[in-house]
């Protein structure tokens, strides 16, 4: 095919040379005829194809690498292996991240359990226990009130009647004793002295003084009976009443606290608490997703079905971020990419232009193709060249990725 191209160039040059000679003859140079107007304005023939060199590449291929650095603990491919999309190519050590994932999953379980408990509200057992606390507090109030009231009920009407009777009896005894003493004093006041003088003796012991003592005792007894009656009539001591009132206040406070706790349980679940619990679940799930995303970066998978063509690393090797782990391509869909198509030639072709393709390694197995893409920007490097993709109509049996191709692309008229 390349020889045919050169033959076309030589033929074209000869035609141009013949036209020049013919023109010279018509102008009188070497002849007598002048050139006609049609001859002067007729366009010159140009090459109907453009020539370029290219490389055989798969329609779909990629270079695989990790975005993180680490030690290869798994390498599942060798050169020439076929892989399917999603197959694990290699894996980096992820022990620390797996531990972090376990912790994050445990946090999620706890958060979900708390959310479920919050949404369910208090259990019947918790509500019943709160009710029992209220009842117990009320019972303590009743007991304290009962003790305080008992202080006032300690004195019965019968006891007061008896005390009043004792006062009357003591008063009667005093009057009687005073009367007896008065009767004695009506005797000769000197009787006792005369008795002493005549007999030379003193008054008999306990005679007059005994009656005086009896009056004194009766007065004391009356005073005691009156004091006792007043005590019964005044009621309990204030200090004892104050103690019981304090107990009543403390028990009443316990009732209010217990009732508030019961009301709080009955009002649950609160929407605000549910929102907080839900937020904690979302936070826990985000923690799992974050760790899992890091773990996923340590696993390299095949993005599509193809053939492994290069594996420049070994298992257990430490690899850096971006280091090539493997190259994979779909060898069922080979195409040609041009490498030296100039800006002048690229302007003469278009998507859809047909092409003849020959291969340096397979001189007898040429094929045809169609231009399917023209890069809109020139390639970087020496000169101004554009990459053009040519889809091959047939693939020679021994065609390989990387082989050199020569293409003749038909120009657009």
SEGULO-49887 format. One line per 3 residues: number of its first residue (from 1); their letters; for each residue x, y, z of C-alpha. Coordinates in Angstrom, 2 decimals. Layout:
N
NUM	a	X,Y,Z  ...
This chain:
413
1	xxx	0.00,0.00,0.00  2.92,2.34,0.84  4.48,1.55,-2.59
4	xxx	1.20,2.47,-4.27  1.28,5.83,-2.54  4.75,6.56,-3.82
7	xxx	3.72,5.50,-7.31  0.85,7.95,-7.20  3.25,10.70,-6.17
10	xxx	5.63,9.89,-9.06  2.76,9.79,-11.56  1.46,13.09,-10.31
13	xxx	4.91,14.66,-10.67  5.19,13.42,-14.26  1.76,14.85,-15.08
16	xxx	2.77,18.24,-13.65  6.03,18.14,-15.63  4.12,17.32,-18.81
19	xxx	1.77,20.23,-18.22  4.72,22.58,-17.74  6.30,21.41,-20.99
22	xxx	2.96,21.73,-22.76  2.53,25.21,-21.37  5.93,26.25,-22.54
25	xxx	5.15,24.99,-26.02  1.88,26.94,-26.11  3.70,30.09,-24.97
28	xxx	6.14,29.74,-27.86  8.93,28.35,-25.88  10.14,25.44,-27.92
31	xxx	7.01,25.71,-30.16  4.84,28.13,-31.97  1.39,27.64,-30.31
34	xxx	0.22,30.00,-27.53  -1.61,28.61,-24.50  -5.36,28.78,-24.48
37	xxx	-7.37,30.52,-21.69  -8.72,27.16,-20.54  -5.21,25.85,-20.17
40	xxx	-4.14,28.83,-18.11  -7.11,28.63,-15.72  -7.35,24.80,-15.38
43	xxx	-6.54,23.60,-11.75  -3.59,21.34,-11.21  -4.18,17.79,-9.96
46	xxx	-3.35,17.24,-6.20  -2.81,14.07,-4.19  -6.32,12.65,-3.36
49	xxx	-5.11,11.16,-0.03  -3.11,12.21,2.99  -0.50,9.92,4.50
52	xxx	0.18,9.43,8.20  1.79,7.04,10.61  -0.17,5.64,13.54
55	xxx	-0.21,3.18,16.40  -2.61,0.32,17.08  -4.43,0.86,20.40
58	xxx	-7.59,-0.55,21.98  -10.74,1.50,21.79  -10.96,1.02,25.57
61	xxx	-7.86,0.84,27.74  -6.56,2.25,31.00  -3.67,2.33,33.43
64	xxx	-4.62,1.29,36.98  -3.06,2.79,40.11  -3.95,3.53,43.74
67	xxx	-4.68,7.03,44.97  -3.11,6.04,48.32  0.24,4.52,49.17
70	xxx	0.66,1.27,51.08  1.78,-2.34,51.05  0.30,-4.74,48.49
73	xxx	-1.27,-7.60,50.40  -3.10,-8.97,47.37  -2.19,-9.08,43.66
76	xxx	-4.54,-11.27,41.64  -3.36,-10.80,38.06  -0.52,-11.62,35.71
79	xxx	0.23,-10.36,32.24  -2.12,-11.92,29.69  -4.93,-12.59,32.18
82	xxx	-8.47,-11.82,31.15  -10.56,-9.87,33.66  -14.20,-8.87,33.98
85	xxx	-15.57,-5.57,35.16  -15.45,-5.45,38.94  -12.77,-8.12,39.39
88	xxx	-10.38,-7.29,42.23  -6.98,-6.56,40.71  -5.02,-5.70,43.84
91	xxx	-5.49,-4.64,47.45  -3.45,-2.61,49.93  -3.15,-3.35,53.65
94	xxx	-6.34,-2.07,55.32  -6.09,-3.59,58.83  -6.26,-0.24,60.65
97	xxx	-9.18,0.94,58.57  -11.04,-2.32,59.16  -10.71,-1.77,62.91
100	xxx	-12.02,1.76,62.48  -14.91,0.38,60.41  -15.83,-2.08,63.16
103	xxx	-15.94,0.76,65.66  -18.02,2.91,63.33  -20.49,0.07,62.79
106	xxx	-20.79,-0.43,66.55  -21.54,3.27,66.94  -24.27,2.95,64.33
109	xxx	-25.85,0.00,66.16  -25.88,1.98,69.41  -27.33,5.06,67.70
112	xxx	-30.06,3.00,66.01  -30.93,1.34,69.33  -31.18,4.73,71.02
115	xxx	-33.39,6.01,68.20  -35.70,3.01,68.49  -35.95,3.49,72.26
118	xxx	-36.64,7.21,71.85  -39.31,6.59,69.22  -40.97,3.89,71.36
121	xxx	-41.16,6.11,74.42  -41.19,4.78,77.99  -42.11,1.16,78.68
124	xxx	-45.13,0.12,80.72  -42.76,-1.01,83.46  -41.15,2.43,83.63
127	xxx	-44.55,4.15,83.77  -45.81,1.77,86.46  -42.66,2.35,88.52
130	xxx	-43.21,6.11,88.26  -46.81,5.69,89.40  -45.63,3.64,92.37
133	xxx	-43.21,6.41,93.28  -46.08,8.91,93.28  -48.18,6.61,95.45
136	xxx	-45.32,6.06,97.89  -44.73,9.80,98.20  -48.45,10.39,98.84
139	xxx	-48.35,7.69,101.50  -45.47,9.46,103.25  -47.47,12.70,103.26
142	xxx	-50.49,10.93,104.74  -48.34,9.31,107.42  -46.78,12.62,108.40
145	xxx	-50.19,14.31,108.57  -51.50,11.43,110.67  -48.63,11.73,113.13
148	xxx	-49.13,15.47,113.46  -52.88,15.08,113.99  -52.23,12.36,116.55
151	xxx	-50.44,14.92,118.67  -53.68,16.84,118.98  -55.66,13.67,119.51
154	xxx	-53.47,12.37,122.31  -55.73,14.08,124.94  -59.18,12.54,125.06
157	xxx	-62.25,14.23,126.53  -62.25,11.60,129.25  -58.71,12.60,130.26
160	xxx	-59.71,16.27,130.49  -62.80,15.35,132.58  -60.64,13.30,134.91
163	xxx	-58.14,16.15,135.23  -60.93,18.58,136.03  -62.22,16.18,138.68
166	xxx	-58.74,15.96,140.16  -58.60,19.74,140.40  -61.92,19.76,142.23
169	xxx	-60.80,16.97,144.56  -57.57,18.79,145.32  -59.48,21.98,146.02
172	xxx	-61.86,20.17,148.36  -58.94,18.57,150.17  -57.29,21.94,150.58
175	xxx	-60.47,23.47,152.01  -60.81,20.52,154.40  -57.18,20.78,155.50
178	xxx	-57.42,24.51,156.01  -60.60,23.97,158.11  -58.90,21.48,160.35
181	xxx	-55.97,23.81,160.83  -58.37,26.62,161.65  -60.12,24.47,164.22
184	xxx	-56.85,23.81,166.02  -55.96,27.48,166.01  -59.25,28.19,167.87
187	xxx	-57.88,26.43,170.97  -55.88,28.31,173.56  -52.79,29.33,171.74
190	xxx	-50.90,28.81,174.96  -52.19,25.31,175.51  -49.19,23.76,174.07
193	xxx	-46.96,26.05,176.08  -48.93,25.38,179.33  -48.61,21.74,178.58
196	xxx	-44.98,22.17,178.35  -44.74,24.24,181.47  -46.72,21.93,183.68
199	xxx	-45.10,18.77,182.52  -41.78,20.23,181.59  -42.18,18.84,178.05
202	xxx	-42.41,20.29,174.60  -45.50,19.99,172.30  -45.97,16.51,171.00
205	xxx	-44.21,16.12,167.71  -46.46,16.45,164.59  -49.45,17.87,166.35
208	xxx	-49.94,21.42,165.11  -47.15,21.33,162.46  -48.68,18.24,160.95
211	xxx	-51.88,20.08,160.14  -49.91,22.94,158.67  -47.96,20.55,156.45
214	xxx	-51.22,18.96,155.35  -52.46,22.35,154.17  -49.19,22.96,152.32
217	xxx	-49.41,19.59,150.59  -53.03,20.23,149.60  -52.02,23.55,148.03
220	xxx	-49.22,21.89,146.05  -51.53,19.11,144.91  -54.12,21.64,143.74
223	xxx	-51.47,23.58,141.82  -50.24,20.37,140.16  -53.77,19.33,139.21
226	xxx	-54.47,22.75,137.70  -51.17,22.69,135.74  -51.89,19.23,134.39
229	xxx	-55.39,20.32,133.31  -53.95,23.38,131.54  -51.40,21.19,129.73
232	xxx	-54.12,18.90,128.48  -56.22,21.85,127.40  -53.27,23.60,125.60
235	xxx	-52.59,20.61,123.31  -49.21,19.15,122.16  -45.86,20.88,122.42
238	xxx	-45.14,23.21,119.48  -41.70,21.70,118.89  -43.25,18.31,118.24
241	xxx	-45.81,19.88,115.91  -43.03,21.69,114.02  -41.15,18.42,113.44
244	xxx	-44.20,16.72,111.99  -45.01,19.76,109.78  -41.47,19.60,108.41
247	xxx	-41.96,15.95,107.55  -45.23,16.78,105.82  -43.46,19.45,103.69
250	xxx	-40.65,17.09,102.71  -43.10,14.35,101.75  -45.20,16.84,99.74
253	xxx	-42.08,17.87,97.81  -41.40,14.22,96.99  -44.93,13.94,95.63
256	xxx	-44.39,16.88,93.28  -41.08,15.44,92.03  -42.53,11.97,91.49
259	xxx	-45.58,13.39,89.71  -43.39,15.52,87.44  -41.35,12.44,86.48
262	xxx	-44.54,10.51,85.74  -45.90,13.37,83.61  -42.58,13.52,81.75
265	xxx	-42.76,9.82,80.92  -46.37,10.06,79.77  -45.52,12.99,77.47
268	xxx	-42.80,11.06,75.62  -41.60,10.58,72.95  -40.61,14.19,72.34
271	xxx	-40.14,15.22,68.66  -36.96,17.09,69.57  -35.41,14.01,71.15
274	xxx	-36.31,11.94,68.09  -34.64,14.51,65.84  -31.48,14.41,67.95
277	xxx	-31.47,10.59,67.91  -31.97,10.57,64.13  -29.10,13.01,63.71
280	xxx	-26.86,10.71,65.73  -27.81,7.79,63.46  -26.97,9.86,60.39
283	xxx	-23.70,10.90,61.97  -22.82,7.30,62.72  -23.69,6.25,59.16
286	xxx	-21.55,9.08,57.80  -18.68,7.74,59.89  -19.10,4.31,58.32
289	xxx	-19.31,5.79,54.83  -16.16,7.82,55.43  -14.14,4.82,56.60
292	xxx	-15.58,2.60,53.85  -14.61,5.17,51.22  -11.03,5.04,52.49
295	xxx	-11.09,1.24,52.42  -12.48,1.27,48.88  -9.50,3.36,47.79
298	xxx	-7.26,0.51,48.92  -8.98,-1.95,46.57  -8.26,-1.81,42.85
301	xxx	-10.89,-3.32,40.54  -11.14,-3.78,36.79  -13.30,-0.98,35.33
304	xxx	-14.27,-3.08,32.31  -13.67,-6.46,30.73  -10.32,-6.77,29.02
307	xxx	-6.83,-8.24,29.01  -3.99,-7.42,31.37  -0.99,-6.36,29.30
310	xxx	1.42,-5.05,31.92  1.98,-5.71,35.65  5.13,-3.83,36.77
313	xxx	4.80,-4.60,40.52  5.05,-7.64,42.79  2.94,-8.80,45.75
316	xxx	4.02,-7.53,49.21  5.68,-4.56,47.56  5.18,-1.05,48.94
319	xxx	3.65,1.11,46.23  3.16,4.84,46.11  0.13,6.84,45.17
322	xxx	-0.19,6.98,41.38  2.31,4.17,40.78  1.26,1.95,37.86
325	xxx	-0.12,-1.38,39.06  -1.44,-2.74,35.77  -2.48,-1.81,32.28
328	xxx	-5.70,-3.26,30.88  -7.21,-3.02,27.44  -10.12,-4.44,25.45
331	xxx	-8.23,-6.22,22.71  -11.44,-7.10,20.90  -11.79,-3.49,19.78
334	xxx	-8.47,-2.32,18.31  -8.18,0.93,16.38  -5.48,3.21,14.97
337	xxx	-4.39,6.55,16.37  -2.31,8.73,14.12  0.93,10.15,15.51
340	xxx	2.17,12.59,12.84  -0.84,14.01,10.98  0.09,17.64,10.25
343	xxx	-2.20,20.66,10.53  -2.20,20.98,6.72  -3.31,17.40,6.19
346	xxx	-5.86,17.35,9.00  -7.64,20.23,7.33  -8.23,18.07,4.24
349	xxx	-10.07,15.26,5.99  -13.24,14.91,8.11  -15.02,12.46,10.36
352	xxx	-16.32,9.75,8.04  -13.36,9.89,5.66  -12.32,6.41,4.54
355	xxx	-8.77,5.13,4.84  -6.50,2.32,3.75  -4.39,0.90,6.57
358	xxx	-1.21,-1.18,6.42  0.87,-2.52,9.31  4.65,-2.60,9.45
361	xxx	4.63,-6.00,11.18  1.95,-7.45,8.87  2.75,-6.24,5.34
364	xxx	0.37,-8.70,3.72  -2.60,-8.03,6.01  -3.82,-4.53,5.23
367	xxx	-7.37,-3.41,5.90  -9.67,-0.41,5.55  -11.24,1.92,8.10
370	xxx	-13.19,5.09,8.78  -12.20,8.26,10.62  -14.38,8.37,13.75
373	xxx	-12.78,11.22,15.66  -10.44,14.13,15.07  -8.98,15.74,18.17
376	xxx	-9.97,19.42,18.32  -6.58,20.41,19.69  -3.11,19.65,18.47
379	xxx	-0.90,17.24,20.39  1.88,18.51,22.61  5.40,18.00,21.30
382	xxx	7.44,18.90,18.26  5.48,20.26,15.32  1.74,20.81,15.03
385	xxx	0.15,17.38,14.76  -3.38,16.14,15.43  -4.51,12.74,16.62
388	xxx	-7.11,11.09,14.40  -8.90,7.88,15.37  -9.55,5.34,12.63
391	xxx	-11.98,2.50,13.28  -10.88,-0.62,11.41  -13.34,-2.57,9.29
394	xxx	-11.53,-5.85,9.93  -8.91,-6.89,12.46  -6.04,-9.00,11.14
397	xxx	-5.59,-12.15,13.20  -2.13,-11.28,14.49  -2.74,-7.60,15.10
400	xxx	-1.36,-6.48,18.47  -1.60,-3.43,20.69  1.29,-1.07,19.94
403	xxx	2.00,-2.13,16.34  2.91,0.60,13.85  0.34,1.44,11.15
406	xxx	0.52,3.44,7.90  -2.71,5.08,6.79  -3.80,6.76,3.54
409	xxx	-6.90,8.85,4.32  -9.12,10.04,1.47  -9.36,13.80,1.37
412	xx	-12.66,15.68,1.39  -13.44,17.14,-2.05
